[in-house]
């Protein structure tokens, strides 16, 4: 093989590696913001293609589950109505807290508690309403999860 052919081959490999890495490390922030805007606490759970009704977790509540761009979504209503009480997003893989923090802030406002070195941010509005953005490390066989949750305590 000539040097020119080898250089071309290595350039192609480099481009493919960069494209693959870029696709893997895609910014999930717009998707997080979209979901948090689509599914609002104390608003009716919307009819969304990516969200399906499942067996309820708590008595007199409705539960929903879905996935959107690699995130798992869990929603539960208040008892005996269709208003969203809790919204949980679970993003598998490496810690995404810093990458999605601005998307969460855009929807629910700045955190009331910050511990960035521990990948933990929290909100508390009184009346038992809270939110959290944090990372849960996986063990040797499981990957970790970045969690966004809005809930009533």
N, C-alpha and C positions, 0 to 999 in steps of 0.2 A: 504494500500500500504506500501511496505517496504521502508526504507530509501534509499536503494540501487536503487530501481526503481525510486524514486523521484529525486535522484541525477542524474541519467541517463536522465530522462525527462528534467530537468533543463539544463543539459549540451547540450542536443539536441536543446533546445530553444535558448540557448546562441550561439551555432554554426550557427543556422539558422539566427539569428539576425545579426551576424557578416557578414555572406555571403551576406545577403540582403543589409546591409549598404555598404559593399565593392562594390557591383554591382551598387548601386545608386551613389556612390561617385567616379566612375571610372574616370580615367584621360582622359580628352578630348583633351589634348595637341597634341598627335600624329595625331588626326583627323583634328585639326585646321591647323597644319603644312602641312598635305597632301593636303587639299583643297587649301591653299595659294600657294603651289607648282604646283598643277594641273591647277589652273586658274590664269594666270599672266596678270597684266596690260600690255596693248599695245601688247599683243599676241592674236592670234585667240582664240575665245572661243572654248575649246575642246568639243568633243562629249563624254559626260560622262553619265553613267547610272543614276546618281543621279541628273542630271540637265536637265530641260525641257524648251523649248521655250514657252513663255507666251505673252499675249497682251503687246505691247510696252508701256512704260511709256512716252517716249519722241519721237517726230516726227523724222523719219529717223534713229532711233536706234532700235536695237533688245534687247529684255529683256528675261531673263532666271530666273527660280526659281527652287529650289529643296531642299532636305533635306538629311543630312548625319549624322548618329549617333546622332540624336536628335537636330542637328543644322539646322536652316533655312538658305538658301543661296539665295542671290539675285545678279544677274549680269546684267550689261547693257553695250552695245557696244558704241563706238564712232559713230557719225552720218555717215550713208552711208558706213559702212564697218563692218567687223566681229571681230575687235580688242576690247578686253575688256577694258572698260574705268573705270567702278566702280565694286567693289566686296564688298559685305556686308555679314557678318556672324552674326547671331543672336542666342545666346545660352540662352535658358530659365533657370530660377532658380536663385540660389544664385550667388553672385559675384565670377566670375572665372578669373578676370584679372591677379592676381598674379600667378595663376596656368598655364595660357596659355601664359604669357608674353614671356617666353623663346622660345616657338614655333614660335611666331610672329617675335621675334628678329632673329631667325635662318633663316628666309626667307627674311625679309626686312631690317634688321640691327637694331642697338640700337636706342631707341627713342631720339628725339631731345628735348623733353619736358617731364618731369616726375612730377606727383603729386600723388604718391602712396597712400597717406592717403585719397585721393578723388577717388581712382581707375580710374585714368585718365593718359594716355600716348599718345603722339602725335608725328608725323613725318611731316616734310615739306621739299620738295626737290626743291622748286622754280618751275618755269614753271607751276604753278597752281596745282601741284601734291602733295597730302597730304594723311595721314593715321591717324587712331585713334583707340585706344583700350580703352574702358571705360565701366562703369556699369551704367545702368539706373534702379533705384529702382522702384519696383511696388507699387501699392497702396494696400489698405486692401483686395481688391478682386482679384487683378492680381499679378502674380509673376513678378520679375524683369528680366532683360536681360543683358548679357554681349555682347557687340557689338565690332566687328572687322570690320573696313571699310577702303578701299583704294579707293580714288576718285580724281576727278579733281574739283577744286573749281570754 
